[in-house]
């Protein structure tokens, strides 16, 4: 499932649109309209959920610099898609007996 996102540089003057390729609680592989730089601090806005999170670029595909891996500063499900069984919370901890 692709999730539309907006990416904004926290220290660098950059703003672009993108989509997720793969997501998890710790981050995502994303495809963006502009190339990002490894180590860049970013803010991600998920259009579907209207949630925002800060993170950083941890990987840039050398063959496709418009595709990169990002790590969220605080793990969580900002993506709006089910990532875990119903008896787990957003941090991946089992709830209940």
N, C-alpha and C positions, 0 to 999 in steps of 0.2 A: 504494500500500500504506500502510495506517495502522499506526503503531507506537505502542503505549501508553507514556506517559511520566509521571513525577512531576516537578513543578517546585517548587523551593524557593528562596525569596528568600535571598540571602547576607547582606544588611544589613537587609532588612525581614522582619518576622515573617509569612511567607506560605508556604503549602504547598497545592498543588492537583494534581489529575490533569489529563491532557490527552492529545491524540493529535497525531501529525505529519500534515501535509497534503502537504508537499513536503520532501525532505531532500537535502543534499549534504554534502561534506566540511567545509564552512565553517560550516554551521548548518542552519536549517530554518524553514519556516513552520509554526506550531503553532496548535492550537485548545485553549484551556484552560477549566477550569470557573470560574475567576476572572479578571477583567481584570488585565493586567499593565501596567506603566508604562514608556514608552520611557526607556532609560538604566539601568533596573533590572538589577543584577547577580543572576544566578540560577545554580542548580545543577540540571542535568537528569539524571534517572535513567531509563534505558531498561529497561523491564521485561523485554523479550525477551532482551537480552544481559547484563543486570545490570551494564552499564557506566554510569559517571557522568562528567559533564564540566561544567566551569564555563563560563559565557558571559554574554552580556548581551542585553537586549531592544533591538533596533535600529529596530523599526517596530511600530506598533500601527494596525490597520485602523480608520480613523475611522468607518466604517459598521458595523463589527462589532468592538468592543473586546475580544472574547474570542479574536480571531485576531491573532497577532503574529509578527513575524520575529525570530529569535534568531541571534546570531553566537557560535560557539564560541571560547573563548580560544585553544585549540590545535586546528587542523583535524585531523579524523580521522573514521573510520567507527565511530561508537558505535551506529549504528542497527541493525546486524545484517542489512542487505540489500546485495546486490551493487551497487556504484556505479561500478565500473571494470572494464576488461578483466583477464583473469587474469594477464597479463604486466606489470601495474602494481602498485605497492605501495599501501598505504592513503593515502599522501600524494599520490598521483597521478603518481609517478615510474615510468618504465619500468624494469623489471629484466631483466637478461640482455642478450644481444647484439642 
